[in-house]
Amino acid sequence: MINQETKKFILDNEKENPSLVVLKAAKFANVDGKVAAQQIGARQKAKKKLPSWYENTNIEYPSKVPLEQCSSERAANFKSKIVKGNSLIDLTGGMGVDDWAFSKHFSKVTYFERQKDLSEITKRNFTTLNQLNIDVKSGDSLEWLQENSNNFDVIYLDPARRDKENRKLVRVEDCEPNVLEFKDLLFHRADKVLVKLSPMIDIKSTLRSLPEVSNVWVVSVDGECKEVLFLLEKQESTDVKIHTVDLKGEKKEIVFSFNLKEEEQNGVELASELHQYLYEPNASVMKGGAFKSISNRFGLKKLHINSHLYISDVLIEDFPGRKFEVTKQIQAQKKSIKKEIPNLKANLSVRNFPQTVDQLRNKLKLKEGGEIYLFATTIMKEEKVLLVCKRIN
């Protein structure tokens, strides 16, 4: 536990560079400089990622890794509402942010963590946060499941996605614990299993490995894809529903849901000419692979089968992504750019184009920023163009 003198020093210096506070702390006899530096660095990260925890000045933060790997408060709160029941067990507790969120919707949450020191810190934090319906346990959660007869409404786990050399792992069978290996045990103790996996996961490949998946949630926070959630139920699903979710600000949720069979079986209308409005799906829609469903649901035409940009003559206000008005179509040449954008300042995106953003920006001598948006893309008849646009907020 952190003594009172060190706590006061942390709060008095929380805006300082953590690497510089150790020397400053040496002036105070009862201040632990290393602890203060670690806690100050953690509070600076938690201010945006975990605002409710940050506001509680008695929270004690664990080492760097659990804080980096935990869900953001926004994602945890969303996740806690997609499963229901009286009892939930988390087999990979970590810092406990997800369990803190789950405990608001479940009568009892059981938290498991292999690292005893981390579980002790988390237990104190749950008490500090007044979440008293969480039972904290330390040890091997799978061994405990095998040895005890306790059943739960939901089992939740966030498998470790780093190997012994700290390299990132993506495939479900490479993560620890391996859900494929322990699936029978999990379903022996609960009817539903919710698994959090990497935003880099191959969704279709994972569905082939886990035919029990009924729903998938692709969760982004402020436009950046953060996690993919798979809900497994005892019976194999005949059609998987995929929910693409963009959490914006404190409360706004942009959700687009579609059935996988619908996406695989439907066609998409390709544009024969350019229209007034251009649409770029958000990160979750792109990751979820709703390329046909998004077009059909909103009555949009696709610029090219591989470009994943959409157009219409009527503005779709509630489109889940960015919206633009197309002002001109030009060639990807410096002469054309200079005529249209004299100051050569624009926001550049590349979709299905032979050059990267950096390569094209260097070639055209473009500066970043401004109010003009350029899309380098391939349109009908395989033509490579730049679309000059104004963003619609």
Number of C-alpha atoms within 10 A of each C-alpha: 7 13 10 11 13 20 19 14 21 27 14 11 16 19 12 14 13 20 13 11 20 18 12 12 21 13 10 13 9 13 22 19 23 16 18 24 24 19 25 26 20 21 26 16 16 20 13 14 19 19 15 13 21 19 12 12 14 14 19 20 23 19 14 13 10 15 21 14 13 19 22 19 21 20 22 19 19 17 19 18 13 12 17 14 12 13 19 28 27 23 24 21 29 25 26 28 21 25 27 25 21 28 20 15 18 21 13 20 27 19 27 26 23 16 13 13 12 19 23 16 17 25 21 16 21 20 13 16 15 11 17 14 16 23 14 19 19 17 14 14 20 15 9 15 17 13 9 9 10 11 17 22 17 26 24 23 20 24 21 21 19 14 12 6 6 8 9 14 18 17 17 24 15 17 19 16 19 14 21 12 10 11 15 11 13 22 18 15 20 19 16 24 26 22 19 20 26 21 19 14 16 16 21 12 11 16 15 10 14 19 17 21 27 21 21 23 22 26 28 26 19 16 15 14 23 20 19 24 22 22 22 24 19 18 12 13 15 12 14 20 18 23 22 27 26 27 20 14 10 9 8 10 15 16 16 20 18 19 15 19 12 15 17 13 9 10 13 17 16 17 18 13 10 19 17 15 22 28 24 20 19 21 23 30 28 17 21 24 20 25 23 21 24 24 20 17 11 13 16 25 25 27 23 21 17 14 18 20 23 26 27 19 13 11 16 16 11 10 17 21 17 15 23 19 21 20 13 13 15 15 14 17 13 15 11 15 22 15 10 13 15 9 12 19 18 20 18 21 18 18 17 18 20 13 14 14 17 13 11 19 18 11 13 17 14 20 14 12 12 11 10 17 21 21 23 26 25 22 24 15 8 9 12 17 18 25 22 23 23 16 15 13 7
